[in-house]
Amino acid sequence: MPIVPLLDVGEGYKSRTVSAQRRVNLYVEIQSTPDKSSIVMYGTPGLTQAIDFGTAPVRGAWAVGTYAYIVAGSLFYKVSPNGSFTWNGTLATSGGRVSMSDNGTQVIIVDGTAGYLFNLTTLVFSTITDLNFPNGASSVCFLAGYFIVNKAATGQFWWSNVYDGATWNALQFATAESNPDDLVAVSADHGVLYLLGVKTTEFWAPSGDTAVWRRVGGAGIEWGLAAPWSFDRFMDHEIFLAKNRMGQYQVVVLQGYTATSISTPEVTQSMNQQTSISGASGYSYMLDGHPFYQINFPAKSYLYDGLSNAWSEVSSNGGRHFGELRFSFQDKPYVADYRNGLVYLVDAAVYTDNGTAIVREWETKHVFHDLDRLSVYEFQVEFEPGVGLVTGQGSDPQAMLQISRDGGATWGAELWSSIGMMGAYIKRVIWRRLGRARDFVFRVRVSDPVKVVIVNALLKVG
C-alpha cells in the first residue's frame, strides 16, 4: 500500500487547482539533520500583555539602555524595566505613526507635523523650535553624530548639528538626485545612509569633509518604498514592501546595494490583492534561530521565515494579526496592538494572543494519481503528544480534519480526533476509510491553547 508524505514548504494563492497549500499560525522548520522528518511545522508564538497605555494606539517605540520610550496617542512615556511608565511630554498630534531615534543623549520624535526632543539626562521634553527644522518630516535616523530627517514632499534630506537635535542649519541639506521622486524614509545601517523614495532608493555615506555626505558611487536601485512603515532591519540587512517601474508590490531585502525580492509568485499575487497597501506595516524579530518578518494589511498578515525561506499567514481572532510595530527591550521582543494601547511580549511558550485562542490551520498539497480515482485508507498526522492542559479548554486537545474531493473548492464534514491529554505520549491521530476521488486536499485545524508541533503526516492510498 503506497504511503504519501505530505509536509511541504509551498503555498497556494494564485490557483487552488495548481496548489492548495496554506499555513496559518504555523511556520516551517527544515531539519538540517533529519530524524523522524526533514520538515516540521511549529506553532507561531503567542502574545502576553506587558503594558497597557489605554485606548490610544501606540504610534512609535524606541529603547535606549534600560528604558523604552513610547508614544501612545499624543503622550510620550518613559518605560522602566518592570513595565511601569511615566508621562514625560505631549505631542501636537494624536494619530498616525511616528518615527524615533537617539544620539545617546537625546531621543528625537517626528510625527509628520513637528519634531520633538527628550533629554535623557534632564528628562525634559520639548518641541524643536529652530526655524530651519523641516517641519513635516515623517522619518528620522542617526548616523555619524547627526540626526537626519526627510523633508516632506521633496527629495531632500536635512541633518542637525553634531549631537544636537535642537539646532539645524539652513545649509545642511542635500537631495537624493538619481530620480526626482519624493523621499519618504531615511535609515542608517553599517555606516550607510539609506534614502528611500517613492520609486528609487539611494545610498549615501559620511564624506569626511565639509560636504558631510556623499553619494556612494553610482549606487542606486530602481525599487521604491511602497509602504513607509513596512521598513525594518532583517538579520544583517533591510527589508520592506517595495515597488518598481514594472508595477507590482513585492517584499525585498537589501543586501549591500542590491535588492532581492523574497516574495514568491504566489505570495506576490495575494499581497497585490490586498487593500490599503501603502498603509501596510511590517516588523521583524528573532525566535529560536528563525528570523521572522511580518507584514500586515487590513485583512491579512503574512509571515516570512528567513531560515526556511517559507511564507505562511498569521492571524488573531480570525483577522489580521494584532501586532502593528515591534521593539526590543531588555533583550526581548515586544509588539504593540494596532487597535489600542496594549503592548505584548512575544513568547513561543504562550498559546493565545492575550487570551484569544490561536487557531492553527494547515491545508495540504494535492493528492492524486495520474488523474485516476484513488482510495485513501488512512490519514495520519503525528503531533507532539501529551500536550493537554490540566483543566479547561485544551485538557483534551482536539485536531479537526476536513476533506476536499474537488481540489480545495468545497470541504466536507468536520472529523475530530484527540491529540493527547497530558501524559498521553503514545497517542496517534489517525482518520481511516476516507473514500475515493481523483484529487484530495486535506485541512487540519487545532484551536485549543496548547503547544502544536506537526512532526509528520502521511497517507496510505490505493
Protein Blocks (a to p, Z undefined) as FASTA:
>chain_A
ZZddfbdcbdcfkbmklpmcdcehiacdddfbackbmbdcddddddddfbdgbjbdcfbd
cdehjbccddehjbccdddfkopacdfbdcfbfgdcdddddehjaccddehlaccdddfk
lopacddfbfkbcghiabdcdeehiacdddehiabdcdddehiakbccfklccddfkbcc
dcfbdcdeehiacdddfkbccddddehianopacehjbdcfbdcfblklgccehjbccdd
dddfkopacddddehjaccdfbdfklmmmmmmpghkllpccddddeehiacdddddfkbc
cdddfklopacdddeehiacfbfbdcdeehiacdddfkbmcdcdddfkbcbeehiacddd
dddddddeehiacddfbdcddddehkacfbdehilccddddddfegomaccddddddfbi
ghiambccddehebjcfbdcdddddfbdcddddfbdcdddZZ
